[in-house]
Amino acid sequence: MRGSVAAITLKNIPEPLYRQLKASAVRHHRSLNREAIYRLEQALEQVPAEPTTDALLDGIRRVRSGAASVYLTDADLAGAIDAGRP
């Protein structure tokens, strides 16, 4: 098992969700507790890690440096605004 363990109590679990979790535990030959832990691990593995502030700033700088080479005239802007209008 993993070094330290913590305990939580889940309250007010909707009955249909409880039945689904219990049936899944039976299908996978796991205890209800182990099935809940497995499902939480699976759900959290799919959540992308939050980028750091430095990573976000680097991305912004890359976009800005690429956009710096684009120059638009007033005519370009007016044409873009009017594009697709009848």
N, C-alpha and C positions, 0 to 999 in steps of 0.2 A: 504494500500500500504506500501511499505518499506520506512523507514525514508527518507533519501535523495535520490534524483533521478538525473541521468545524461542524457544528450541528445547526440546522435551521428547522423551523417549523412552518409549514405552509398552512394557511387558514383560508377558509371560504373557497375551496376548490370546487368549481361547478361539477355536479354529479356526472354529466356526460364526459367531461375531461378526465375525471377520476376513473371512470369505467374504461376509457380508451387506454389510459396509462396502465391500468391493471391488466387489461387484455394483452397489451404489448409486452409487459413483463412476463406473463405466462408464455406467450409465443416464443420469447427469447430466452426462456429458462433463467430469468433473473428475478431477484426480489424487487418489490415495488420501489424501495429506496435506491437500489442499484440502477433500475431502469430510469428513474427520475434524474439521477446523476449523469447517466449516459446521455440522456436527451438534452440536458443542459449543456454538457460538453459539446455535443454536436451542434447545437444552436449557436453557441458562443464562438466556435471555430470559424463559422461563416461570417462573422462580423469583422469587417476590415479594421485593422488597427488605425487609430486616429493619428493623422500626420502631426509631426512636431511643428512648432512655430517656424523653426529654421527651414524645414522642408517646404512649408507653405510659402514663405518668403522667397525661396529659391525658385519655385514655380512661377510666382508673380514676376520676378525679375526676368525669367526666360521669356515669358509672354510679352512683357514690355519691351525687351530688347528686339524681339522680332517685329513688333508693331512700330518701332521707331523708324523703320525703313519705309513705311507706308505714308505717302503724302497725298492729301486730297485737296483739290482746289474747291472754291465755292461752287463752280460749275459741276464738279463731281458730286458734291453733296446735294445740290439741287436736283441733279439727275436721279440720284438714289432715292430722294424723297418722293419724286414724281413717278418713279418707276411703278408700273402696274396700276396707276390711277387712270381712269377713263378721261 
